[in-house]
Each structure stands twice: as C-alpha cells, then as structure tokens.
Amino acid sequence: MNGDLKRRLGYLIFAIILDAAANGLMIASNMGSAVWMASGVNISSLIHVSYGNTLFVYAILVSITNQILLRKFDAHILISNLLFSLPFSYLVGFFTNVFGMLNLADLNMFWRLLLDILGLIGVSAGTSIYQRCNLIQHPNDELAYLLRFKYLHGSAGWGQLVSYTPPVVIMIICFMITGSIQSVGIGTILAMFIQGVIIGWSDKLIVPSLKHHLRIGKTN
C-alpha cells in the first residue's frame, strides 16, 4: 500500500467516525437532525425497526437510485456505497445511543441549538473529507455528488439541496400516516439550506491537500 493510499484511508476512517458521531449528536440534541437522518428516524418509528437497520436498507435503495442516475451499471460505485453504509449506519445508531445517555435533550434550548450546529458542521466536514478521499462514500452523499458534478455544474449547494427531495417526500408521507414528525427542527432547516455550502467551504479549508477526483462523466 503506497503512502498516498494509506493517508487517504486514514482520513476516510476518521471522516466516517466524525460524520457518524456528528449525526448522533444532532439526533440527541433534539433540535433537528440532518435531512436524511431525520427521514430515517421517522421511518424507523413508523415501521418499528431499529434505526441502524432502517438506515442500511435506506442506503441500499439510494444505491440503486444512483445507478439509475449514472445511466449505466457501475459495480465500483455500487459496492463502495454499500461498503460505506454498513459500518456507518450502525455507528450512527451507536453514537445516538451514547449521546442519548447524556440526556442532551434536557439542556436548555441555547445549548441544544449550539450542539446541533456543531453537529451539522461535523457532518459537513466529514462528508467533504471522505468525498475527497475518493475511495468510498455513503450512497446519500453519492447522490448529491452525482447531482453536483453530473447535472448541476459543480454546485455543492444545489447538489445537496436537490438530493434532499426523496427524504423530504418520505417525511411528509410519514407525517400523513402518523400525524406526527420526529427529529425535525431548526437543525433540519439549516441542513437543507447550508449543509452544501459548508461542504464547499470545507473542501477549501479542511485538509485542502485532498482534492476531488471526478469518477463520472457529464450528461449527453
């Protein structure tokens, strides 16, 4: 294993843990999770399946969607999406339980909002790092990545925003069925509109030596 690959692998492991922990922090703060995570919380509650299992099945479905957007079968992207999803899904569940034991939801609104924003920054930074490692990434972020570079002229903000359409629709359906919605709040709104922007900033500010390596072509 050459030095560059070892370096990128190290950053990838760090980014996965950072992203999972930051998502767990957002969920435990009870001020609104990142959009995909909030959608997963609502599905998990609706069908009474553990959060980790829900996220992993969710990831499989998004991986299939990515293949459709590619307009061809790409085994590397499919396998890498699933390889990322398996540990990540259960790490998010683990960190959610750990932070939940700290009773963060009992803090006053100022501290919960602060923790939620820190979680959002962590999620965005982790996403930026593992995208630039160019090894494997979560299918949800692969979706935003495909939209960003294949359809939206490299715009991180628009790529992230458009990719939120499926989880938002699913949360609306869950609300229509149950009459309630969970893990949605200020943090969710912030994630919808500024997570992509923070990812773009992180590309330039956090480990700037890591560069994007496009794996996809443009549409015809």
C-alpha positions in Angstrom: 0.0 0.0 0.0 1.6 3.3 -1.1 1.8 6.3 1.2 -0.9 8.3 -0.5 -3.4 5.5 -0.3 -2.6 4.9 3.4 -3.1 8.6 4.0 -6.4 8.7 2.2 -7.6 5.6 4.0 -6.7 7.1 7.4 -8.7 10.2 6.5 -11.6 8.1 5.3 -11.8 6.2 8.6 -11.6 9.5 10.5 -14.3 11.1 8.3 -16.7 8.1 8.8 -16.4 8.3 12.6 -16.7 12.1 12.6 -19.8 12.0 10.4 -21.5 9.3 12.4 -20.7 11.0 15.7 -21.9 14.3 14.4 -25.2 12.8 13.2 -25.7 11.1 16.5 -25.1 14.5 18.3 -27.7 16.2 16.1 -30.3 13.5 16.8 -29.6 13.5 20.6 -29.8 17.3 20.8 -33.4 17.1 19.7 -33.2 20.3 17.7 -33.4 18.8 14.3 -31.3 16.2 12.5 -29.7 16.3 9.1 -32.4 15.7 6.5 -31.6 12.1 5.6 -31.1 11.1 9.3 -34.4 12.8 10.2 -36.2 10.9 7.5 -34.6 7.7 8.8 -35.8 8.4 12.3 -39.4 8.8 11.1 -39.3 5.6 9.0 -37.8 3.7 11.9 -40.6 4.9 14.2 -43.3 4.2 11.6 -42.3 0.6 10.8 -40.8 -0.2 14.3 -37.4 -1.4 13.0 -34.1 -0.4 14.6 -32.5 2.8 13.4 -29.3 1.1 12.2 -31.3 -1.5 10.1 -33.5 1.3 8.7 -30.5 3.3 7.6 -28.9 0.4 5.9 -32.0 -0.6 3.9 -32.4 3.1 3.1 -28.8 3.1 1.8 -29.5 0.1 -0.5 -32.4 1.8 -2.1 -30.5 5.0 -2.7 -27.6 3.0 -4.1 -30.0 1.6 -6.7 -31.2 5.2 -7.5 -27.5 6.2 -8.0 -27.1 3.5 -10.7 -30.2 4.8 -12.5 -28.8 8.4 -12.4 -25.5 7.1 -13.8 -27.4 5.6 -16.8 -25.2 2.6 -16.6 -24.2 -0.1 -14.2 -21.1 0.8 -12.2 -20.1 -2.0 -9.9 -17.4 0.0 -8.2 -19.7 2.8 -7.1 -22.4 0.3 -6.0 -20.1 -1.8 -3.9 -18.3 1.2 -2.4 -21.7 2.7 -1.5 -22.7 -0.5 0.3 -19.3 -0.9 2.0 -19.6 2.6 3.4 -23.2 2.1 4.5 -22.7 -1.0 6.6 -20.4 0.4 9.3 -21.8 4.0 9.1 -25.4 3.0 9.6 -24.7 1.2 12.8 -22.1 3.8 14.0 -24.8 6.4 13.8 -27.1 4.2 15.9 -24.3 3.7 18.4 -23.4 7.4 18.8 -27.1 8.3 19.0 -27.4 5.9 22.0 -24.2 7.2 23.6 -25.2 10.8 23.3 -28.8 9.9 24.4 -27.4 8.6 27.7 -26.0 12.1 28.4 -29.6 13.5 28.4 -28.6 16.3 26.0 -32.3 16.8 25.2 -32.8 18.1 28.8 -30.4 21.0 28.3 -31.9 24.4 27.6 -32.6 25.5 24.0 -29.4 27.6 23.6 -27.0 24.7 24.4 -29.1 22.2 22.4 -29.0 24.5 19.4 -25.3 25.1 19.8 -24.7 21.3 19.9 -26.9 20.8 16.9 -25.0 23.4 14.9 -21.7 21.8 15.9 -23.1 18.5 14.8 -24.1 20.0 11.4 -20.6 21.4 10.9 -19.1 18.0 11.8 -21.4 16.2 9.4 -20.5 18.6 6.6 -16.8 18.4 7.3 -16.8 14.6 7.4 -18.7 14.5 4.1 -16.2 16.8 2.5 -13.2 14.8 3.7 -14.5 11.4 2.6 -15.7 12.7 -0.8 -12.2 14.0 -1.5 -10.6 10.7 -0.3 -12.1 9.3 -3.5 -12.3 5.7 -2.0 -15.9 5.0 -0.9 -18.8 7.2 0.3 -22.3 6.9 1.5 -24.9 6.5 -1.2 -26.8 9.6 0.1 -23.7 11.7 -0.5 -23.0 9.8 -3.7 -26.4 11.0 -4.9 -25.6 14.6 -4.0 -22.2 14.2 -5.6 -23.7 12.8 -8.8 -26.2 15.6 -9.0 -23.5 18.2 -8.2 -20.9 17.2 -10.9 -23.1 15.4 -13.5 -26.1 17.7 -13.6 -25.6 20.9 -11.6 -22.2 22.3 -12.9 -20.3 21.5 -9.7 -22.5 23.4 -7.3 -22.3 21.8 -3.8 -25.2 23.8 -2.5 -27.6 22.9 -5.3 -26.4 19.3 -5.4 -27.1 18.9 -1.7 -30.5 20.7 -1.9 -31.9 18.7 -4.8 -30.7 15.4 -3.2 -33.0 16.2 -0.3 -36.2 15.7 -2.3 -36.6 12.0 -1.5 -36.2 12.2 2.3 -38.4 15.3 2.5 -41.2 13.5 0.5 -40.8 10.4 2.8 -41.1 12.6 5.9 -44.3 14.1 4.5 -45.7 10.7 3.9 -44.8 9.6 7.4 -46.5 12.7 8.8 -49.6 12.0 6.8 -49.8 8.4 8.2 -48.9 9.1 11.8 -49.9 12.7 12.3 -46.5 13.5 13.9 -43.0 14.1 12.8 -39.8 13.4 14.7 -36.2 14.7 14.7 -37.2 17.7 12.6 -36.4 21.2 13.8 -34.1 24.2 13.3 -31.1 21.9 12.6 -33.0 20.2 9.7 -33.8 23.5 8.1 -30.2 24.7 8.4 -29.0 21.4 7.0 -31.4 21.7 4.0 -30.1 25.1 3.0 -26.5 25.5 4.2 -25.0 22.0 4.6 -23.9 22.0 0.9 -22.4 25.5 1.4 -20.4 24.2 4.5 -19.2 21.2 2.5 -18.0 23.6 -0.2 -16.1 25.7 2.4 -14.7 22.5 4.0 -13.3 21.5 0.6 -11.1 24.6 0.8 -10.4 24.9 4.5 -10.1 21.3 5.9 -7.2 19.2 4.6 -7.1 21.2 1.4 -4.4 18.9 0.0 -7.2 16.4 -0.6 -8.7 17.1 -4.0 -11.9 15.9 -5.7 -11.3 13.3 -8.4 -14.3 13.1 -10.7 -15.4 9.5 -11.3 -18.3 10.4 -13.6 -18.8 12.0 -16.9 -21.2 14.7 -18.0 -24.7 14.0 -19.4 -25.1 14.0 -23.1 
